C-alpha cells in the first residue's frame, strides 16, 4: 500500500488546514473574541479603557445602586476580577462604592457625574450605529448573531433602558 505524500507545509494563514476545527463553536467564538478585542483596542487606543469596563459602567447607569456581587454575576465576571475593575473605575473617578448600613457585607455601586458623562459621550461607540464592531455584518446579520449568541449562552437579559 502506497501512502499519499504529505501536502506541502503552509506558507500563509489562508493555507493552514483546520479540518473540523473550522466548524467548532468554541474555536470560532474564541477567534471572534480575539478579533473583537483587536478592534476595541484600535478604536479606543489612548482612552485608558479596557474591554468589559464600559459594560460595567453601562449596567450601573441602568441600575443605580446595584450590588457589586449581582453585577459580577450578571456580567459573568469572577468576583476577584470584578473587585479589580471596580477599584480601577473608582480610581478614575467614574463610580463610587457605598456599604449600606443594614448590610455591611454588600457593596452598592453608583456612577459619579464624570462616570455618567463618560457613558453618555461613548454610548454610540459601543451601542449605536457607530460602534467599533466593524462592517463585516449587515444590521440584520448582527441582530441574528446577537439572537443566536443569547440562545447559545442560555442568558435571558432584559434589554429595557
C-alpha positions, 0 to 999 in steps of 0.5 A, a space after each residue: 500500500 502506497 501512502 499519499 505524500 504529505 501536502 506541502 507545509 503552509 506558507 500563509 494563514 489562508 493555507 493552514 488546514 483546520 479540518 473540523 476545527 473550522 466548524 467548532 463553536 468554541 474555536 470560532 467564538 474564541 477567534 471572534 473574541 480575539 478579533 473583537 478585542 483587536 478592534 476595541 483596542 484600535 478604536 479606543 487606543 489612548 482612552 485608558 479603557 479596557 474591554 468589559 469596563 464600559 459594560 460595567 459602567 453601562 449596567 450601573 447607569 441602568 441600575 443605580 445602586 446595584 450590588 457589586 456581587 449581582 453585577 459580577 454575576 450578571 456580567 459573568 465576571 469572577 468576583 476577584 476580577 470584578 473587585 479589580 475593575 471596580 477599584 480601577 473605575 473608582 480610581 478614575 473617578 467614574 463610580 463610587 462604592 457605598 456599604 449600606 448600613 443594614 448590610 455591611 457585607 454588600 457593596 452598592 455601586 453608583 456612577 459619579 457625574 464624570 462616570 455618567 458623562 463618560 457613558 453618555 459621550 461613548 454610548 454610540 461607540 459601543 451601542 449605536 450605529 457607530 460602534 467599533 464592531 466593524 462592517 463585516 455584518 449587515 444590521 440584520 446579520 448582527 441582530 441574528 448573531 446577537 439572537 443566536 449568541 443569547 440562545 447559545 449562552 442560555 442568558 435571558 437579559 432584559 434589554 429595557 433602558 
